Amino acid sequence: MGIVLGPNQYGKAETRVVRIVRDTPRHEIRDLSVSTALRGDFTAAHVEGDQSQVLPTDTQKNTAFAFAKSHGIASPEDYGLALARRLLEAAPSATGATVRVEEYAWDRILVDGVGHDHAFVRRGGEVRTTEVDVSTSGAQVTSGIKDLVVLKSTGSEFKGFLRDEYTTLPDADDRILATSLAATWRYADAVERDWNAVHDDVRTLVLATFATTYSRALQQTLHAMGSAVLEAHGEIAEISFSAPNKHHFLVDLEPFGLENPGEVFIAADRPYGLIEATVCREDQG
Ligand SMILES: O=c1[nH]c(=O)c2[nH]c(=O)[nH]c2[nH]1
């Protein structure tokens, strides 16, 4: 029985690229973590140790920095596509290049209510993401948000569920619903568009739907958020969510002679429910 090389890819992970635009006194900042990977026919490198077709991961990292200057970072998607296309071109044995980007947002520091020109404060929490893939058969862009922590203090129930001899969970008519949401949405094509505007609008829709939808379960909330995004954005083919159910349990205050009508909770760490769903268009399964 022969032994052969299976799927493989290689690249530089988590290159931290910070780009300042300083053409005017009012600076702009983009703060990224960039991971690149090439795939293709790299058999000689693995089997014989032949590096002649290997574009070093160090070069991939250098290209990420050079493109931050020469191409600029109008959006993670636009930058990622340019970088992936360049890497594919630079490595003749490659058939595909993937660029994954995480973006960390910075806000201007407010001084007397006015945003400062060149002093920023890191916005905590959520991370903007994109993964672009460029290959001989075309380009694909999947963008997203992660670590978007949201909570609603009412407007959520979980009841009427299947019960067996191991079920102890009581029906909940009014519970806290909280999650650290990760969403990724796949664009139908990679044509140039205002990627930043779509990102902002998807974020707004997801948050507004979370807030305003009465939730019978996290599953139903995810479906509602996905439907709102697909209804508003024809350029998005599908959207996937991963949502840990951050359980909040009512604390028993009876031993202290106190009532607790949905006011004091313990925020549990682990375990957590993990609810995941993709919402897509009928014609795309
Ligand atoms: O929204 C929820 N979905 C579930 O599937 C589930 N299961 C559970 O124990 N609590 C919850 N909550």
The ligand as an SDF file (V2000), in Angstrom:
LIG
                    3D

 12 13  0  0  0  0  0  0  0  0999 V2000
  -32.6170   28.7060   23.1920 O   0  0  0  0  0  0  0  0  0  0  0  0
  -32.3910   27.5710   23.6430 C   0  0  0  0  0  0  0  0  0  0  0  0
  -32.2960   26.5190   22.7900 N   0  0  0  0  0  0  0  0  0  0  0  0
  -32.0610   25.2470   23.2060 C   0  0  0  0  0  0  0  0  0  0  0  0
  -31.9680   24.2800   22.3940 O   0  0  0  0  0  0  0  0  0  0  0  0
  -31.9230   25.0450   24.6020 C   0  0  0  0  0  0  0  0  0  0  0  0
  -31.6710   23.9370   25.3700 N   0  0  0  0  0  0  0  0  0  0  0  0
  -31.6240   24.3490   26.6670 C   0  0  0  0  0  0  0  0  0  0  0  0
  -31.3870   23.5880   27.6610 O   0  0  0  0  0  0  0  0  0  0  0  0
  -31.8460   25.6920   26.7470 N   0  0  0  0  0  0  0  0  0  0  0  0
  -32.0330   26.1520   25.4730 C   0  0  0  0  0  0  0  0  0  0  0  0
  -32.2660   27.3880   24.9750 N   0  0  0  0  0  0  0  0  0  0  0  0
  1  2  2  0
  2  3  1  0
  2 12  1  0
  3  4  1  0
  4  5  2  0
  4  6  1  0
  6  7  1  0
  6 11  2  0
  7  8  1  0
  8  9  2  0
  8 10  1  0
 10 11  1  0
 11 12  1  0
M  END
$$$$
